């Protein structure tokens, strides 16, 4: 027993490293998600504030359920609904697949199809914004450049670094300035965790 205590005391720093590695492994998915969302927020902050109103990390309650949306951009060109991903490796899948595949070295993992997840977000937004006729919703799924995207889709699935040029491809004005403000205000009033998540 004394030998174990002596080993523990002698190599205390190794035990701390083991505990830290365990904690890091436990929280790594949250950390990666957080970093992916922050990189999107960085790019969205560069949009022209007279044309685009950004809401990050919005949680909307509908009935007994709530949905968390990474970012919503209310603009004169439509409502952009963004799903941010921060995966590494080869990402394969098709727009209508239930799951996509992440291949990292020899390991394969299933991941939920983010286009389908974003579709659900858009359905919630359509319901809470039904007073506004015929709004144009644009789904964009972003991945950091850590991913090798091999996805077949008509929806926008882009690297974060191409987010602004993807948004700016939409040039037809379909929402007036007045309605844009009303929609933004309505979403902010519905946001369950409204604080400093918009600009």
Secondary structure, 3 states (H helix, E strand, C coil): CHHHHHHHHHCHHHHHHHHHHHHHHHHHHHHHHHHHHHHHHHHHCCCCCCCEEEEEEEEEEECCEEEEEEEEEEECCEEEEEEEECCCEEEEEECCCCEEEEEECCEEEEEECHHHHHHHHHHHHHHHCCCCCCCCEEEEEEECCCEEEEEECCCEEEEHHHHHHHHHCCCCCCCCHHHHHHHHHHHHHHECCCCCCEC
